[in-house]
């Protein structure tokens, strides 16, 4: 499954469908919950997420957030959003 918050991504329609059903997804990489996920693809084993500094804040370059692509064993757990 591929999910993405980016409008131009193939996983965006699945993300919108999920949200319209009142559901959300928890993303795990190698068993560790992931925050700030932009795009996830469990078949490819990839997570694109906003990069954070040591202080936990998102890293920004000018007016753009910096992303990082990480790979490993990806699990997408669907649940009710409430």
Secondary structure by P-SEA (a helix, b strand, c coil): ccccccccccaaaaaaaaaaacbbbbbbccccccccccccccccbbbbbbbbcccccccccccbbbbbbbbcbbbbbbcccc
